[in-house]
């Protein structure tokens, strides 16, 4: 169950694992924190969290207590079922993230749910198995682009529950509002890692001007399943964030 860790120098994150299904009485889980390069930096068994309990994890405090850091400056969190003390699971683990822009104190929240990552099997009724069989392990996401001075950010995650491709082969295809492709950039995300994107940094000013208002980016990868979080940001002002839909 992944959540993004946006660049730590700009954003502060607090995560809260939550039950989703009405029949969940507890969550036997642990937390793992990964750098953008895919390396595990810290982990902790959180116990069998009862339905009535709330266990929020302040990432700044968690990393400090673990004596850990994110060398790349960004990364992601994963919550995993952990049965060392018993307990059960139904695949519907969810978690909230409250993310604060350090400079302004502006906050946004997002939520995401459990999946089996980059492996051609399903677990019980976990939410990735919408039709009872493994979906295709490819990616097609659509990224909204800001205007009127707002930049666009996107945080792509490449989690893997089993061994998969060493890196992603991810194309960022820029289209005008009329659906004309005018530019493409390829990035490679390490397995278990992530990549933080700003529209203003991926495509130069001339290309962005050519794309114009109403443009969008198609994120395409035929080698693995990526998950993303996107939003608009105005440095020193405010931002918004949510998870992305589309496979």
C-alpha positions, -999 to 999 in steps of 0.1 A, spaced: 0 0 0 21 29 -12 21 66 -5 45 93 -20 72 111 -1 75 143 -21 108 162 -19 115 164 18 130 199 17 96 212 4 70 189 20 63 173 53 42 141 54 21 123 80 6 89 71 -23 71 87 -32 34 78 -69 28 79 -94 0 76 -115 1 44 -139 -28 45 -165 -29 73 -154 -64 84 -118 -54 92 -113 -56 129 -75 -50 129 -45 -42 107 -14 -63 113 11 -42 94 46 -27 92 58 4 74 88 5 50 104 37 37 122 37 4 145 62 -13 138 71 -49 166 48 -59 147 18 -46 167 12 -15 150 4 18 160 31 43 138 23 74 111 -1 85 90 -8 117 64 -33 127 34 -13 138 16 -43 155 -19 -55 151 -37 -21 150 -72 -24 162 -101 -9 142 -107 17 170 -70 27 171 -53 55 151 -16 52 145 -2 81 126 34 81 114 51 115 111 78 108 85 102 134 98 101 119 133 102 83 120 133 89 99 150 107 128 142 79 152 155 53 128 187 74 121 178 72 84 174 97 55 164 97 19 197 103 -1 177 112 -32 156 137 -12 124 119 -21 109 84 -21 78 66 -9 62 47 19 48 12 18 24 -4 43 25 -42 43 6 -69 61 29 -85 87 17 -117 105 46 -121 130 21 -118 158 -8 -134 140 -38 -116 126 -56 -118 93 -60 -98 61 -85 -93 33 -65 -72 9 -83 -40 15 -57 -20 34 -59 17 28 -40 47 42 -42 85 42 -14 109 37 -15 145 49 12 165 31 22 200 41 41 226 21 68 236 45 72 272 33 35 281 35 19 255 58 -7 248 31 -19 212 33 -34 186 10 -45 150 16 -47 119 -5 -56 82 0 -46 50 -17 -54 13 -14 -36 -20 -13 -25 -38 -45 -3 -67 -54 25 -50 -74 40 -62 -107 32 -99 -103 7 -119 -123 -14 -132 -94 -42 -120 -72 -49 -123 -35 -84 -131 -24 -106 -101 -33 -78 -75 -32 -89 -44 -52 -66 -49 -82 -85 -81 -92 -116 -62 -105 -126 -90 -128 -111 -120 -110 -80 -124 -130 -46 -105 -131 -48 -73 -152 -23 -64 -178 10 -52 -163 14 -20 -182 8 16 -175 -11 44 -192 -17 74 -170 -29 109 -181 -13 139 -164 -32 172 -162 -10 203 -168 -15 236 -150 -18 270 -165 -18 306 -153 16 302 -136 9 269 -118 35 242 -124 25 205 -125 41 178 -104 39 141 -106 53 114 -83 56 80 -100 61 49 -80 74 15 -92 66 -9 -63 72 -46 -69 58 -75 -47 81 -100 -66 112 -96 -88 103 -77 -120 122 -55 -145 153 -38 -130 140 -5 -142 109 9 -158 109 21 -194 86 51 -190 77 75 -217 63 110 -210 45 120 -241 34 156 -244 2 163 -264 -15 196 -273 -52 201 -263 -61 189 -298 -44 156 -293 -12 163 -313 19 147 -298 48 172 -300 75 158 -276 85 128 -256 110 121 -228 120 87 -215 128 81 -178 138 49 -160 126 43 -125 145 17 -104 124 -13 -92 111 -4 -58 118 33 -64 101 64 -75 106 95 -96 94 131 -90 86 151 -120 79 188 -126 65 198 -160 87 229 -161 118 207 -157 110 179 -181 101 200 -211 118 233 -220 101 267 -223 98 265 -261 82 231 -260 58 241 -233 48 272 -253 42 251 -284 20 227 -263 -1 257 -251 -31 257 -228 -51 225 -225 -20 203 -231 -15 170 -212 11 143 -207 4 106 -214 26 85 -191 31 52 -209 51 21 -199 47 -13 -216 70 -31 -192 55 -27 -157 27 -12 -136 34 22 -122 13 42 -97 12 79 -96 2 110 -76 -2 143 -93 -10 179 -85 -5 216 -92 20 237 -73 27 274 -69 60 278 -49 54 300 -19 16 299 -24 -2 266 -24 -5 231 -40 -30 203 -46 -24 166 -48 -43 133 -55 -36 98 -67 -39 91 -105 -63 67 -122 -57 47 -153 -38 16 -162 
